[in-house]
Amino acid sequence: MNKLQENTPLVIVGGGPVGLVLALSMQQQGLPVKVLEARKQGAAYQDKRALALSYGSKIILEKLGVWSDVAVNATAINTIHVSQRGSVGRSKLQAEEHDLPALGYVVSYGALMQVLDAGLDAKYVMYEAPANSISQNEQMATVGFTFAGEEMTLASSLLVIAEGGRGLDNIPSLKRDEKVYGHDALVSKVSSELPHGNIAYERFTPAGPMALLPNGDRDFSLVWTGEKAGIDRLLTLGDAEFLAELHAAFGDRVGRFLSIQKRLSFPLVKAQLTNNATPHMVVIGNSAQTMHPVAGQGFNVGLRDAAALIKQLVATPQADWGNPVMLAGYAKTRTRDTKGGLLFTDFLVSLFSNDLIGLSAMRSMGLGLLDVFKPIKRVLVSKMSYGK
């Protein structure tokens, strides 16, 4: 039997970083909020997956007052080195050239979650409360969930889905336009012979892009993408064999690779909701748009979703939360950033993963020209930092 709780003006389904940034913003504005999170409190704290935070995301966390705690476990990216395997063309983006203290930062998912959890009053969060059903009408949205063995329901003026791409299949009003790349991403952490010098490497190969992000003293977080069969093979190699293949693909810039931690993989897709302005419900983060990990755009776009939504909420009378005008206003503020991020990452993958005759030489020349053409560099840094 369902237990009906009191109506809550805003409910967030999903207590990952994007959902918690929105909830923290609501708390600091003195606005009512409730977060439903399926996991136990602290379940994500040991998650070592690397998140690449843009400089703009650092500013969002600064405004929330949590950056100083995040920075303790973060590694700055001062330079981004872009190259193509098999050619001499390369380009460097450097923070000092753009009057920035850093182009970005690398922090583990678990460390960021721990800081965000600590900043949010526990009364706003229900842990181990998985959402089972979601419905909506012209007056409100309703979410059914399980908590402490009971089936419960919350009605809300605005239901925010921040589930990272999960839990959308049972919402008939939401449709996703998907492009399956047929590629997987292998992620891990490797140590190198030489210190990284706070340089992030983006290396394009015919099989797909690979990235090495500075994470610690001489450690890098690795993202290696390619066709599923090739990634599956890499997963079966012994550590020594894997590190030898990584060195062959990456080159000598950081010397030999000395060790590797656990390897994981996941499929790559490009996806976007086709109708995000449904009554009394909005979707943010990876639930709204999923991007190829090249250039590290996806998570940062999600944080900007949260930052834009709180601005819209503050500017809108609570009685009007979730109405078509409010949701259309939010969607308008996000269209350029989200579509631009999807097009930008998809373009990079298409351009640099194509091995047509003659195209490699053109790409090499293009990287060389980029290194000396500062106006284009400024556009790229602005896009990666702020989504503009």
C-alpha positions in Angstrom: 0.0 0.0 0.0 1.4 3.4 -1.0 2.1 5.9 1.7 1.5 9.4 0.4 3.9 12.0 1.7 3.4 15.7 1.7 3.8 17.5 -1.6 7.3 18.9 -2.1 7.8 21.8 -4.5 11.0 20.3 -6.0 12.1 16.7 -6.1 15.4 15.5 -7.6 15.7 11.9 -8.7 19.4 11.1 -8.5 21.9 12.0 -5.9 25.0 12.0 -8.1 27.2 15.1 -8.5 24.9 17.0 -10.8 21.8 16.3 -8.6 23.7 17.3 -5.5 25.1 20.5 -7.0 21.5 21.5 -7.7 20.3 20.5 -4.2 23.2 22.4 -2.6 22.2 25.5 -4.6 18.6 25.1 -3.5 19.7 24.8 0.2 21.8 27.9 0.0 19.0 29.9 -1.5 16.6 28.7 1.2 14.4 26.9 -1.3 12.6 23.6 -0.6 14.1 20.4 -2.1 14.1 16.6 -1.6 16.6 14.3 -3.2 15.9 10.6 -3.8 19.0 8.5 -4.1 19.0 4.7 -4.7 22.4 4.1 -3.2 23.4 4.0 0.5 25.0 7.1 1.9 28.7 6.9 1.2 28.4 4.1 -1.3 30.2 6.1 -4.0 33.0 7.4 -1.8 35.5 4.8 -3.0 34.7 5.3 -6.7 38.1 6.2 -8.2 36.8 7.1 -11.7 38.3 10.4 -12.8 36.2 13.4 -13.6 37.7 16.2 -15.6 36.4 19.5 -14.3 36.5 22.5 -16.5 37.6 25.9 -15.2 33.9 26.9 -15.4 32.9 24.0 -13.2 35.5 25.1 -10.7 33.7 28.5 -10.5 30.4 26.7 -10.0 31.8 24.8 -7.0 33.5 27.9 -5.7 30.1 29.7 -5.6 28.8 26.8 -3.6 31.6 27.2 -1.1 32.9 23.7 -1.6 35.8 24.2 -4.0 38.5 24.4 -1.3 37.6 20.9 0.0 37.4 19.6 -3.6 40.8 21.1 -4.4 42.6 19.1 -1.7 42.1 16.0 -3.9 42.3 17.6 -7.3 45.1 17.8 -9.9 45.4 20.9 -12.0 45.6 20.7 -15.8 47.8 23.6 -16.9 48.4 22.4 -20.5 46.4 20.3 -23.0 48.7 18.6 -25.5 46.8 17.4 -28.7 48.5 15.1 -31.2 47.8 12.6 -33.9 49.5 9.2 -34.0 51.8 8.8 -37.0 52.2 12.6 -37.7 54.3 15.4 -36.5 51.4 17.9 -36.2 50.5 18.8 -32.6 49.0 21.7 -30.7 49.2 22.9 -27.1 46.6 24.8 -25.1 48.2 26.5 -22.1 46.4 28.2 -19.2 48.8 31.1 -18.9 48.1 32.1 -22.5 44.5 32.6 -21.5 45.0 34.3 -18.1 43.7 31.3 -16.3 45.2 29.6 -13.2 44.4 26.2 -14.9 42.5 24.9 -17.9 40.8 22.3 -15.7 41.2 19.9 -12.8 41.0 16.1 -12.3 39.3 14.7 -9.3 37.9 11.3 -8.5 34.1 10.8 -8.5 34.2 9.5 -5.0 36.1 12.5 -3.6 33.7 14.9 -5.2 30.7 13.0 -3.9 32.1 13.0 -0.4 32.5 16.8 -0.4 29.0 17.5 -1.9 27.4 15.0 0.6 29.0 16.8 3.5 27.7 20.2 2.4 24.1 19.1 2.1 21.9 18.9 5.1 20.8 15.2 5.5 17.2 16.2 6.0 17.0 17.0 2.2 18.1 13.5 1.1 16.5 10.1 1.2 19.1 7.4 0.7 18.3 3.9 -0.5 15.1 5.3 -2.1 15.0 4.0 -5.7 12.4 5.5 -7.9 10.0 2.9 -9.3 7.5 5.0 -11.3 7.1 8.5 -12.6 4.0 10.2 -13.9 2.9 13.7 -14.7 -0.1 15.8 -15.7 -0.9 19.5 -16.1 -0.9 20.1 -12.4 2.1 18.2 -11.0 4.6 15.3 -11.4 4.5 12.2 -9.2 7.3 9.8 -8.3 6.8 6.4 -6.7 9.7 5.0 -4.7 10.7 2.5 -2.1 12.0 3.6 1.2 12.7 1.5 4.4 10.6 -1.3 2.9 7.6 0.9 2.2 6.1 2.0 -1.1 5.9 5.8 -1.1 4.8 8.6 -3.4 5.9 12.3 -3.7 4.0 14.8 -5.7 6.0 17.9 -6.9 5.6 21.1 -8.8 8.9 20.3 -10.5 10.5 16.8 -10.8 14.2 16.9 -11.8 15.6 13.8 -13.3 19.4 13.6 -12.7 19.9 9.9 -13.0 22.9 9.9 -15.4 21.0 8.3 -18.3 19.3 5.6 -16.1 15.6 5.3 -15.3 14.1 7.0 -18.4 12.6 3.9 -20.1 9.5 4.0 -17.9 8.7 7.7 -18.6 6.6 7.6 -21.8 6.8 11.4 -22.3 10.6 11.3 -22.7 12.2 10.2 -26.0 16.0 10.0 -26.7 17.6 10.4 -30.1 20.7 8.0 -29.9 23.7 7.4 -32.1 25.6 4.3 -31.2 29.3 4.7 -32.1 30.0 0.9 -31.9 33.0 1.8 -29.8 33.8 1.2 -26.1 35.9 3.3 -23.7 38.5 1.6 -21.5 39.2 3.5 -18.3 42.0 2.9 -15.7 44.8 4.7 -13.9 48.4 4.3 -14.9 51.7 5.5 -13.4 54.5 6.8 -15.6 58.3 7.0 -15.5 58.3 10.8 -15.8 56.2 13.3 -13.9 53.2 14.6 -15.9 54.0 18.3 -15.3 50.2 19.0 -15.1 49.8 18.2 -18.8 46.8 16.4 -20.2 47.2 14.5 -23.4 44.6 14.0 -26.1 45.9 11.5 -28.7 44.0 10.7 -31.8 44.6 7.3 -33.5 42.8 5.6 -36.4 41.2 3.3 -33.9 39.8 6.2 -31.8 40.9 9.0 -29.4 42.8 8.3 -26.2 43.3 10.7 -23.3 45.7 10.8 -20.4 44.7 13.1 -17.6 47.1 14.0 -14.8 45.8 12.5 -11.6 48.3 12.6 -8.6 52.1 12.9 -8.8 53.1 10.6 -11.6 49.7 9.0 -12.3 47.4 9.5 -15.2 43.7 8.6 -15.6 43.5 6.8 -18.9 40.5 6.9 -21.3 41.2 4.7 -24.4 38.5 4.4 -26.9 38.1 2.1 -29.9 36.0 -0.6 -31.5 34.5 -3.0 -29.0 36.4 -6.0 -30.2 39.7 -4.1 -29.8 38.9 -2.8 -26.3 37.7 -6.3 -25.3 41.1 -7.6 -26.4 42.9 -5.0 -24.4 41.0 -6.0 -21.3 42.3 -9.6 -21.6 46.0 -8.6 -21.8 48.3 -9.0 -18.8 49.5 -5.8 -17.3 52.9 -5.9 -18.9 51.4 -6.6 -22.4 48.9 -3.8 -21.9 51.4 -1.2 -20.8 53.6 -2.1 -23.8 50.7 -1.6 -26.2 49.8 1.7 -24.4 53.4 2.9 -24.9 53.3 2.0 -28.6 50.1 3.9 -29.1 51.0 6.9 -27.0 54.7 7.4 -27.5 57.6 8.5 -25.2 56.4 11.8 -23.8 56.2 10.5 -20.2 58.7 7.7 -20.5 57.6 4.1 -19.8 54.4 3.2 -18.2 55.1 1.4 -15.0 51.9 0.1 -13.6 48.1 0.0 -14.2 45.2 -0.4 -11.9 41.9 -2.2 -12.6 40.6 -1.8 -16.1 36.9 -1.2 -16.9 35.0 -0.5 -20.1 31.7 0.9 -21.2 29.9 1.5 -24.6 30.0 4.9 -26.2 26.8 6.6 -27.4 25.7 10.1 -28.4 22.2 10.8 -27.1 19.9 13.7 -26.5 16.3 14.1 -25.4 14.0 15.2 -28.2 11.5 16.8 -25.8 12.8 18.1 -22.5 10.1 20.7 -21.8 7.4 18.4 -20.5 4.9 19.6 -17.8 6.4 19.8 -14.3 9.4 17.7 -15.2 12.9 18.5 -16.5 15.9 16.3 -17.2 19.5 17.4 -16.5 23.1 16.1 -16.9 23.8 12.8 -18.7 20.1 11.9 -18.5 19.5 14.8 -20.9 22.5 14.5 -23.1 25.2 11.8 -23.3 28.5 12.7 -25.1 31.6 11.0 -26.3 34.3 11.5 -23.6 36.7 13.2 -26.1 37.4 16.7 -24.8 35.8 15.9 -21.5 32.6 17.9 -22.1 29.7 15.7 -20.8 30.0 16.1 -17.0 30.7 19.8 -17.2 27.7 20.4 -19.4 25.7 18.7 -16.7 27.0 21.0 -14.0 26.0 23.9 -16.2 22.5 22.5 -16.5 22.2 22.6 -12.7 23.6 26.1 -12.5 21.2 27.3 -15.2 18.2 25.6 -13.6 18.8 27.2 -10.2 19.0 30.6 -11.8 15.6 29.9 -13.5 14.1 28.7 -10.2 15.3 31.8 -8.2 13.8 34.1 -10.9 10.5 32.3 -11.0 7.7 32.5 -8.3 7.4 29.1 -6.6 3.8 28.9 -7.7 5.0 28.8 -11.3 7.7 26.2 -11.0 7.3 23.5 -13.6 4.8 25.5 -15.8 5.5 25.6 -19.6 6.8 29.2 -19.5 9.4 28.4 -16.8 10.5 25.2 -18.5 10.7 26.9 -21.9 12.9 29.6 -20.4 15.2 27.0 -19.0 15.4 25.1 -22.3 16.2 28.3 -24.2 19.2 29.0 -21.9 20.6 25.5 -22.5 20.1 24.8 -26.2 23.3 26.4 -27.5 25.6 24.8 -24.9 24.1 21.3 -25.1 23.8 21.1 -28.9 27.2 22.7 -29.3 28.8 20.1 -27.0 27.2 17.2 -28.8 28.2 18.6 -32.2 31.8 19.5 -31.0 32.5 16.0 -29.6 30.9 14.2 -32.5 32.9 16.3 -35.0 36.2 15.5 -33.3 35.5 11.8 -33.3 34.4 11.8 -36.9 37.4 13.9 -38.1 40.1 12.2 -36.2 39.0 8.6 -36.3 38.8 8.5 -40.1 41.7 7.0 -41.9 41.0 8.0 -45.5 44.0 8.5 -47.7 45.3 12.1 -47.5 43.2 13.0 -44.5 45.9 12.3 -42.0 48.3 14.8 -43.6 45.5 17.4 -43.6 44.8 16.8 -39.9 48.5 17.1 -39.1 48.7 20.4 -40.9 45.6 21.6 -39.1 47.0 20.8 -35.7 50.2 22.7 -36.6 48.2 25.7 -37.7 46.1 25.6 -34.6 49.2 25.9 -32.5 50.0 29.3 -33.9 46.5 30.6 -34.6 45.5 32.2 -31.3 41.9 33.2 -32.1 40.9 29.6 -32.7 42.6 28.6 -29.5 40.6 31.2 -27.6 37.4 29.8 -29.0 38.4 26.2 -28.0 39.3 27.2 -24.5 36.1 29.2 -24.1 34.1 26.3 -25.3 35.8 23.8 -23.0 35.7 26.1 -20.0 32.3 27.7 -20.2 30.4 26.1 -23.0 30.5 29.3 -25.0 
